[in-house]
Amino acid sequence: MPHKGLFTQGAVILFESSPSLDALEAALSDFEIGARRDASGEWTMSGPSLLLPYRPDAKGAVAVDVVSRPWPDHMGDPKDESTLFGAWSMGHFGPGSFPGGLRRAVENCWHWEHGPAVAERHTSFARVRPRYAFGAGPDDPVIPAENDPLAELLFSTAVSRAVLNTPGALCYFNPNGEMLHCAEAIDRGLVEHHKSGAVPQDLWCNVRMVRLSDHEPWMLMDTVGMDQLDRIDQEAIFTDAYDPSQVAGFLRSTADYLLQRGPVIKNGDTASGPGDIDWQARNFSEPIYLPPRDVMRWVPLDGVEPPGALVGYTPTVH
């Protein structure tokens, strides 16, 4: 799992034109504004920002800051752009973000036809980042032991939705789950959660599909971003014999099951899956598709042997 450092979650609103802090504050009128802060000496750490109290018992707040430049998708060269690289590696762009995340979100935006074109219009962005231990002493924990990642995500998503009401706002970008959303999609997800209690993982975690050209006819489908909820991502490798929509549903339902039950699926366990056959789970410390993370890879037990390169890594034990 990615290390959650200063910020435990991270969301981004892409803007066509850079908003003022006053405009952001007006959009966030339903929230308490605890403080306004000037930009830090380095934009990578913080632009001008608002602090919204969250979990005051743990000195928590959600920082909303404005960066008047495009999203730095390459995340900096450690030699020539050490400040940008350092800020990224410390989690200032999201604890699970990785170089190329916006590009991959655009390439895998199957759920929103107009998303790629909308995102390409952005010139600036606002970050929504929950953090604890504001003003804490040296012995206070950076993250409280009883923190609830789902509550953090719901609160920061509600904040993000309000920021989308700011003039010039284009769309929501979750760099940890490499997802783009319009405001209406966030509304639907939050309403459904409040009605049924279902975790709206599809607001935060993408499902992607790529054809593995070096291993025809095998394809990969995976989730990305489940670490935001302290769960492992899912992968499936399969051939054209399977309906991709069924594979996607299988990965989503497995992720939901793990959210409810915890890490109860072990390396080598099987489950009934697409094609009405058993699929076997295998845990790996390296994914097939970026970003780097632990994954649970599902393989259909249909007698067709996958290429060794897809199943030959040393499994990790969870």
Order of alpha helices (4+ residues) and beta strands (2+ residues): beta-alpha-beta-beta-beta-alpha-alpha-alpha-beta-alpha-beta-beta-alpha-alpha-beta-beta-beta-alpha-beta-beta-beta-alpha
